Amino acid sequence: MMRIWTLTLFLIRDLFRSLAGVVPLAAALAFGLIAFEYGMDQTQYFTVTGVGTGAICLLTGLLLASRANRASSYVLVARLPWRGELLAALVVGSLLITAALTLLITGGNLLAHRLTLEFPSVLWILPTWLPFWLLMATLALPLSPLAGQSGSEIVGWVLLTALLVANDQKARLQERGLDWLVQAITAILWPVNMLLSQASAGIHGRSYFLALALTLAYAGLAFGLAVSSLASKDLLWAE
């Protein structure tokens, strides 16, 4: 754990010492200004801000992985008994940065009276967002060149883009008789959709906890794929 924590601090410091560190800050500022322009209640906060901060978490994970995929990281990686520790540090770093930026977004909009929250029900945000953020942080790993092999990260981006586009065009797919594809897309995205929708409605029953468990399972699968890929990879540093 100490090695992972040390790596996490190194990666975070390295990111914010570079120009790339401006990107998550700018993304959080833009989201905080645009999404809350007309105010937001707690129901919207659970869903809209959850998705927005999840995207920031994915972006942050990609930036951290990009910084780790450099020759200057060799000294650290070469001494690790298990390369998965680097990936774990990337995930922890993404979560910490996302949490800090979310606090800034939330605090700023609360002070500006553009956000209304109800206590203690808002505390359900923790078991709702953390699994989603974890999924985004782990998903960034196989989508990055660090853990990718033979262009696998490009394939990952293509599949992810196709999934999101198909989800947006489900009505057209049904018109063309592709009900099986719509059902498959719905099933794949069900855990995340159910997790956010149930939390925003204040419902925390069996479906909520099943969605939470499946979201964590997705995160575990993404992390496992990244660990397996990096473990057998002959690293070619970007510098």
C-alpha positions as MATLAB code, in Angstrom:
seq = 'MMRIWTLTLFLIRDLFRSLAGVVPLAAALAFGLIAFEYGMDQTQYFTVTGVGTGAICLLTGLLLASRANRASSYVLVARLPWRGELLAALVVGSLLITAALTLLITGGNLLAHRLTLEFPSVLWILPTWLPFWLLMATLALPLSPLAGQSGSEIVGWVLLTALLVANDQKARLQERGLDWLVQAITAILWPVNMLLSQASAGIHGRSYFLALALTLAYAGLAFGLAVSSLASKDLLWAE';
ca = [
       0.000    0.000    0.000;
       2.852    2.402    0.749;
       4.271    1.894   -2.737;
       0.871    2.575   -4.302;
       0.414    5.714   -2.189;
       3.914    6.933   -3.059;
       3.278    6.301   -6.748;
      -0.060    8.098   -6.498;
       1.512   11.219   -5.016;
       4.281   11.130   -7.621;
       1.807   10.839  -10.494;
      -0.449   13.624   -9.193;
       2.491   15.958   -8.601;
       3.944   15.135  -11.995;
       0.626   15.883  -13.721;
       0.110   19.273  -12.098;
       3.693   20.298  -12.717;
       3.018   19.965  -16.428;
       0.777   21.883  -18.802;
      -1.505   18.829  -18.964;
      -2.563   19.567  -15.388;
      -4.590   22.499  -16.667;
      -6.919   20.182  -18.609;
      -8.897   18.608  -15.712;
      -9.077   21.994  -13.982;
     -10.414   23.642  -17.139;
     -12.882   20.788  -17.686;
     -14.177   21.103  -14.118;
     -14.492   24.893  -14.416;
     -16.348   24.648  -17.718;
     -18.697   21.980  -16.387;
     -19.352   23.893  -13.179;
     -20.249   27.059  -15.079;
     -22.286   25.528  -17.912;
     -24.160   22.729  -16.129;
     -25.209   24.935  -13.211;
     -25.997   28.040  -15.258;
     -29.736   27.835  -14.548;
     -29.452   26.154  -11.173;
     -29.800   22.494  -10.228;
     -31.773   20.519   -7.679;
     -30.644   17.340   -5.964;
     -32.276   15.006   -8.491;
     -30.409   16.637  -11.367;
     -27.264   16.782   -9.269;
     -27.151   13.003   -8.848;
     -27.433   12.331  -12.582;
     -26.010   15.323  -14.459;
     -23.108   15.995  -12.118;
     -22.511   12.278  -11.713;
     -22.051   11.837  -15.465;
     -20.031   15.044  -15.749;
     -17.603   14.181  -12.976;
     -17.369   10.637  -14.335;
     -16.190   12.081  -17.650;
     -13.660   14.225  -15.776;
     -12.445   11.089  -13.977;
     -11.973    9.283  -17.302;
     -10.107   12.277  -18.721;
      -7.904   12.516  -15.641;
      -7.087    8.815  -15.804;
      -6.041    9.139  -19.433;
      -3.815   12.127  -18.619;
      -2.164   10.347  -15.693;
      -1.589    7.228  -17.795;
      -0.074    9.369  -20.540;
       2.335   10.974  -18.076;
       3.247    7.539  -16.676;
       4.004    6.273  -20.185;
       7.285    8.196  -20.338;
      10.942    7.343  -19.904;
      11.132    9.291  -16.631;
       8.789    6.709  -15.066;
      11.174    3.832  -15.808;
      13.063    4.142  -12.534;
       9.874    3.644  -10.551;
       8.312    0.941  -12.708;
      11.520   -1.096  -12.922;
      11.615   -1.435   -9.134;
       8.001   -2.531   -8.757;
       7.520   -6.222   -7.873;
       4.153   -6.056   -9.648;
       3.285   -3.681  -12.478;
      -0.314   -3.659  -11.359;
       0.746   -1.346   -8.535;
       1.323    1.391  -11.102;
      -2.179    0.881  -12.488;
      -3.649    0.915   -8.978;
      -1.856    4.211   -8.326;
      -3.309    5.636  -11.524;
      -6.809    4.672  -10.393;
      -6.328    6.132   -6.904;
      -4.877    9.323   -8.360;
      -7.825    9.713  -10.738;
     -10.286    9.249   -7.875;
      -8.521   11.761   -5.625;
      -8.326   14.438   -8.303;
     -11.949   13.886   -9.322;
     -13.095   14.089   -5.693;
     -11.196   17.350   -5.169;
     -12.590   18.905   -8.339;
     -16.115   17.741   -7.444;
     -15.841   19.410   -4.055;
     -14.771   22.647   -5.760;
     -17.655   22.449   -8.247;
     -20.193   21.669   -5.540;
     -18.897   24.209   -3.036;
     -18.709   26.991   -5.598;
     -22.268   26.443   -6.801;
     -23.622   26.119   -3.269;
     -22.066   29.488   -2.408;
     -23.508   30.941   -5.613;
     -26.961   29.581   -4.634;
     -27.197   27.613   -7.885;
     -27.457   24.232   -6.169;
     -29.977   22.892   -3.665;
     -29.130   19.819   -1.606;
     -31.101   17.983    1.060;
     -29.435   16.293    4.004;
     -29.031   13.474    4.898;
     -30.388   12.008    1.631;
     -27.572   13.625   -0.354;
     -25.107   11.323    1.427;
     -26.276    8.536   -0.896;
     -24.043   10.291   -3.390;
     -21.019    8.482   -1.937;
     -22.062    4.868   -2.677;
     -23.505    6.050   -6.002;
     -20.669    8.063   -7.475;
     -17.666    6.183   -6.118;
     -18.401    2.944   -8.046;
     -19.112    5.004  -11.172;
     -15.883    6.973  -10.768;
     -14.013    3.721  -10.151;
     -15.412    2.347  -13.401;
     -14.309    5.460  -15.300;
     -10.847    5.420  -13.716;
     -10.285    1.748  -14.537;
     -11.769    2.135  -18.013;
      -9.118    4.752  -18.769;
      -6.381    2.131  -18.326;
      -7.131   -0.197  -21.290;
      -7.983    2.898  -23.357;
      -4.493    4.340  -22.812;
      -1.311    3.475  -24.744;
       0.344    2.552  -21.430;
      -1.694   -0.629  -20.990;
      -2.588   -1.134  -24.646;
      -0.906   -3.630  -26.954;
      -0.882   -3.749  -30.746;
      -3.421   -0.953  -31.006;
      -5.860   -2.513  -28.527;
      -6.571    0.932  -27.079;
      -7.776    2.082  -30.505;
     -10.121   -0.894  -30.694;
     -11.360    0.022  -27.231;
     -12.119    3.589  -28.291;
     -13.944    2.361  -31.384;
     -16.094   -0.030  -29.344;
     -16.852    2.594  -26.694;
     -17.784    5.194  -29.304;
     -19.967    2.709  -31.173;
     -21.750    1.782  -27.926;
     -22.491    5.408  -27.026;
     -23.626    6.312  -30.551;
     -25.848    3.228  -30.777;
     -27.354    4.061  -27.381;
     -28.210    7.543  -28.658;
     -29.780    6.077  -31.808;
     -31.842    3.298  -30.222;
     -35.076    4.620  -31.716;
     -33.679    4.395  -35.245;
     -32.298    0.937  -34.585;
     -35.737   -0.250  -33.467;
     -37.310    1.215  -36.612;
     -34.918   -0.920  -38.655;
     -35.850   -4.076  -36.781;
     -32.640   -4.304  -34.748;
     -34.409   -4.956  -31.455;
     -31.771   -7.493  -30.434;
     -29.076   -4.834  -30.687;
     -31.124   -2.360  -28.648;
     -31.662   -5.007  -25.960;
     -27.935   -5.772  -25.884;
     -27.033   -2.083  -25.530;
     -29.622   -1.611  -22.801;
     -28.292   -4.621  -20.906;
     -24.681   -3.431  -21.119;
     -25.483    0.078  -19.878;
     -28.137   -1.045  -17.369;
     -25.913   -1.006  -14.249;
     -24.780    2.610  -14.668;
     -28.172    3.883  -15.830;
     -29.983    2.113  -13.003;
     -27.458    3.214  -10.384;
     -27.814    6.912  -11.227;
     -31.551    6.890  -11.902;
     -32.422    5.011   -8.702;
     -30.215    7.278   -6.608;
     -31.702   10.440   -8.122;
     -35.197    9.119   -7.351;
     -34.205    8.287   -3.783;
     -34.810    4.559   -4.301;
     -32.245    2.223   -2.749;
     -33.710   -1.223   -3.102;
     -32.543   -4.480   -4.645;
     -32.120   -3.016   -8.145;
     -29.922   -0.221   -6.799;
     -27.545   -2.546   -4.990;
     -27.480   -4.987   -7.912;
     -26.539   -2.118  -10.228;
     -23.865   -1.016   -7.757;
     -22.396   -4.529   -7.631;
     -22.391   -4.872  -11.421;
     -20.734   -1.460  -11.826;
     -17.973   -2.602   -9.476;
     -17.719   -5.853  -11.464;
     -17.277   -3.835  -14.668;
     -14.518   -1.847  -12.958;
     -12.828   -5.039  -11.823;
     -12.988   -6.445  -15.348;
     -11.463   -3.291  -16.868;
      -8.685   -3.287  -14.259;
      -8.006   -6.980  -14.809;
      -7.697   -6.480  -18.565;
      -5.252   -3.619  -18.045;
      -3.157   -5.598  -15.555;
      -3.021   -8.601  -17.866;
      -1.981   -6.456  -20.815;
       0.679   -4.486  -18.951;
       2.133   -7.578  -17.282;
       3.111   -9.122  -20.626;
       3.979   -5.902  -22.409;
       7.479   -5.057  -23.573;
       7.354   -1.387  -22.630;
       8.378    1.105  -25.268;
       8.640    4.480  -23.644;
       7.434    7.581  -25.415;
      10.775    9.358  -24.865;
];
